């Protein structure tokens, strides 16, 4: 498979490539870590995917998700494997863009893993984008889009010691999601699961936690639980 690794706010793609190697070795995967510079991809284009600019929804061809998927397409071409399985994994700011990509343009990803994202896209219209689906036009923020979002192959991967507020959006709107990345991730998953059950919608998200790990991409990617974000542990059969 191809493992596309999305870097954090430090824009240190080379480090993220190296951080992902232990996971890639376990998956026997090829790693690519594209660089999205701050100059070309400020917050609204990187963490928030370019879906909204200055309060106005943008056309799909302007979304940054398109570039992420183009990376995978080009590697498939280079490898001569158009059906090469693709896994996207990002940490912190990289987790934010992938979390939102799962809502609007998941493509044919085998799995999308958002590790320790600072803010999340909650499946509700009670908060405006990028924290919820409120303020978006019907084709982007209606029930059909939220239903598709809950059906995406998305894993929220959280470190149980990610409790510090450094570089964390602490605006009143963001703090409604929780006061730490761990709280926000758990709350988003719980809301999504409850909504899917209430509506009878498909739900393909997973919640995986790395015990005692803080806000560290290296620790998250090398943790034994990292593999479970992509390939869930199979329970032994209880049949005789």
C-alpha angles and dihedrals in degrees: 000000000000117000112203109196121201116205129223132248091292089071089223101149095164092057091049091051088055093044089055096052097090090054092043091052091054091049094041085233137157112238128216123174113187121203118233105189121216091234094059097028112037120175097286091053099038113032092024097039097233092275092130130028123184090347095307125111113241129221114266093248088064095055116111089224087078090064092048091054091044089060090057092046093052093049090050089053093048091049093045089233111118091176095049107145111247127208121185120203128174136171129215106329087011089053090052096056093045092047089056093041088060088060099051112016114014092151114184096323115157086212139349114209121195110191121196097337114189095220130010140207103249116206094245139096092216089089126049124238130308088033097037143351096270117119092026121117117259095261090058102030105033130106093269091060094045090048091053089048092056090049093055119112093249130154123195105208113193134182110222091215094051092113104126123106098218111136089356121139103244099177115137091253093051093046089058085072092055139289097261136036089250093054092046094049094048092046093050092050092047092050092048094049093047092049093049091050092046094050097035091239126153112266120197102162123120131202115211124175130199107213117233094357120133132196097315125126092196092054094043095049095045095044116111089240092062092083090053090061087068107022110033118220111260116226118226114256116261090207116110 
